[in-house]
Amino acid sequence: MPGLWWFSISVLVVFVAVLYQLENSPSVEPPRMANDFNTKEEDYKKLNKSCFILGATGETGQELLKEIIHRQLFSKITVIGRRKLPLEDEAYKDVVQEVVDFDKLDDSAAAFQGHDVGFCCLGTTKAKSGEAGFIRVDHDYVLKSAQLAKAGGCKHFNLESSKGADKGSSFLYLRVKGEVEAEVGELDFERYTIFRPAVLLCDRKESRPTEWMTRKVLAPIAYMFPSALSVPVKVLAKAMVNNVVLQSDQKAELLENKAIHMLGNMEKTKG
Ligand SMILES: NC(=O)c1ccc[n+]([C@@H]2O[C@H](COP(=O)([O-])OP(=O)(O)OC[C@H]3O[C@@H](n4cnc5c(N)ncnc54)[C@H](OP(=O)(O)O)[C@@H]3O)[C@@H](O)[C@H]2O)c1
């Protein structure tokens, strides 16, 4: 019995040490903190840029749209999806909605024309759509959308990918995410930002029991080690918007979970 006790304690100590390490590890690319953030944001607004959001009906996309509307950063906002969002609030009255058939995206090339910035928050799961369906959405739809956006003049493409994305992975999810990251990169956008969030913390409307259970387990861990294993979608949405405001001297940016937390919480530190 004491053996089991010591084993449990050891496992717990190792687990906490790993979390501590994850929480305190330097991000792959530390975000550029700016004391003059407010000025940068005001300057950005004056540029009258336009943007589109793919996946605005999803958990990240909805939060991103809310943040973009709240910040009034763009002069024109278009959401592109397979169905319309019920946008009844006055604040959303100027949002353009493009309903497209993702299996015939070439027919909707016009929807992708004339946007300066694109955000892609598309995605499904193998459990929901099967393996082929997952690849179709998370790879084919994402890549085709990026191609049409590039052809339509998009300068800055933002892709929501996932922690652990790796085109060499033996796990389908991580491999597909890694492949699509790389293939979108080959399109050579003037600026390309990949976000690799860990588990998304949100009140998901759709029933996903495994994810629900994971979130429950992660809640106390997130309290002590906020950026180790998860990220609230609100923080991710803020990070996506803040990163647009901050200029980058890098053509391609890879923002891991820790960097997302830092960027998403920038308002607390901005001057
Ligand atoms: N869940 C996590 O913990 C987690 C962690 C890291 C990264 N990610 C990645 O982050 C991204 C966004 O995740 P999320 O949870 O915010 O997304 P979500 O809530 O599942 O929403 C996904 C979006 O993609 C659209 N979509 C799904 N299947 C489609 C199809 N067959 N045709 C057209 N559109 C389709 C949805 O449209 P409808 O509303 O019409 O279905 C929705 O707008 C995904 O790529 C996901 O893999 C997720």
PDBQT file of the ligand as one rigid body, heavy atoms in Angstrom, charges set to zero:
ROOT
HETATM    1  N1  LIG A 301     -12.029  22.347 -29.947  1.00  0.00    +0.000 N 
HETATM    2  C1  LIG A 301     -10.804  22.551 -29.516  1.00  0.00    +0.000 C 
HETATM    3  O1  LIG A 301     -10.499  22.403 -28.321  1.00  0.00    +0.000 OA
HETATM    4  C2  LIG A 301      -9.731  23.011 -30.508  1.00  0.00    +0.000 A 
HETATM    5  C3  LIG A 301      -8.425  23.138 -30.053  1.00  0.00    +0.000 A 
HETATM    6  C4  LIG A 301      -7.455  23.610 -30.932  1.00  0.00    +0.000 A 
HETATM    7  C5  LIG A 301      -7.794  23.918 -32.238  1.00  0.00    +0.000 A 
HETATM    8  N2  LIG A 301      -9.077  23.759 -32.679  1.00  0.00    +0.000 N 
HETATM    9  C6  LIG A 301      -9.371  24.108 -34.066  1.00  0.00    +0.000 C 
HETATM   10  O2  LIG A 301      -9.892  25.429 -34.076  1.00  0.00    +0.000 OA
HETATM   11  C7  LIG A 301     -10.796  25.581 -35.196  1.00  0.00    +0.000 C 
HETATM   12  C8  LIG A 301     -12.091  26.192 -34.723  1.00  0.00    +0.000 C 
HETATM   13  O3  LIG A 301     -12.634  25.408 -33.702  1.00  0.00    +0.000 OA
HETATM   14  P1  LIG A 301     -14.045  25.766 -33.056  1.00  0.00    +0.000 P 
HETATM   15  O4  LIG A 301     -14.268  24.786 -31.976  1.00  0.00    +0.000 OA
HETATM   16  O5  LIG A 301     -14.115  27.221 -32.779  1.00  0.00    +0.000 OA
HETATM   17  O6  LIG A 301     -14.981  25.443 -34.290  1.00  0.00    +0.000 OA
HETATM   18  P2  LIG A 301     -16.540  25.019 -34.286  1.00  0.00    +0.000 P 
HETATM   19  O7  LIG A 301     -17.254  25.648 -33.156  1.00  0.00    +0.000 OA
HETATM   20  O8  LIG A 301     -16.622  23.542 -34.423  1.00  0.00    +0.000 OA
HETATM   21  O9  LIG A 301     -17.015  25.717 -35.642  1.00  0.00    +0.000 OA
HETATM   22  C9  LIG A 301     -16.501  25.272 -36.856  1.00  0.00    +0.000 C 
HETATM   23  C10 LIG A 301     -16.908  26.161 -38.000  1.00  0.00    +0.000 C 
HETATM   24  O10 LIG A 301     -16.645  25.433 -39.215  1.00  0.00    +0.000 OA
HETATM   25  C11 LIG A 301     -17.850  25.308 -39.952  1.00  0.00    +0.000 C 
HETATM   26  N3  LIG A 301     -17.990  24.001 -40.575  1.00  0.00    +0.000 N 
HETATM   27  C12 LIG A 301     -17.897  22.798 -39.976  1.00  0.00    +0.000 A 
HETATM   28  N4  LIG A 301     -18.168  21.819 -40.863  1.00  0.00    +0.000 NA
HETATM   29  C13 LIG A 301     -18.455  22.445 -42.043  1.00  0.00    +0.000 A 
HETATM   30  C14 LIG A 301     -18.814  21.965 -43.332  1.00  0.00    +0.000 A 
HETATM   31  N5  LIG A 301     -18.959  20.677 -43.595  1.00  0.00    +0.000 N 
HETATM   32  N6  LIG A 301     -19.034  22.874 -44.301  1.00  0.00    +0.000 NA
HETATM   33  C15 LIG A 301     -18.895  24.196 -44.038  1.00  0.00    +0.000 A 
HETATM   34  N7  LIG A 301     -18.558  24.711 -42.837  1.00  0.00    +0.000 NA
HETATM   35  C16 LIG A 301     -18.339  23.831 -41.848  1.00  0.00    +0.000 A 
HETATM   36  C17 LIG A 301     -18.972  25.467 -38.948  1.00  0.00    +0.000 C 
HETATM   37  O11 LIG A 301     -20.147  25.869 -39.627  1.00  0.00    +0.000 OA
HETATM   38  P3  LIG A 301     -21.617  25.402 -39.079  1.00  0.00    +0.000 P 
HETATM   39  O12 LIG A 301     -21.849  26.253 -37.862  1.00  0.00    +0.000 OA
HETATM   40  O13 LIG A 301     -22.512  25.686 -40.200  1.00  0.00    +0.000 OA
HETATM   41  O14 LIG A 301     -21.488  23.945 -38.725  1.00  0.00    +0.000 OA
HETATM   42  C18 LIG A 301     -18.402  26.522 -38.013  1.00  0.00    +0.000 C 
HETATM   43  O15 LIG A 301     -18.573  27.813 -38.547  1.00  0.00    +0.000 OA
HETATM   44  C19 LIG A 301     -10.935  24.198 -35.808  1.00  0.00    +0.000 C 
HETATM   45  O16 LIG A 301     -10.117  24.115 -36.925  1.00  0.00    +0.000 OA
HETATM   46  C20 LIG A 301     -10.437  23.254 -34.715  1.00  0.00    +0.000 C 
HETATM   47  O17 LIG A 301      -9.880  22.076 -35.244  1.00  0.00    +0.000 OA
HETATM   48  C21 LIG A 301     -10.056  23.324 -31.823  1.00  0.00    +0.000 A 
ENDROOT
TORSDOF 0
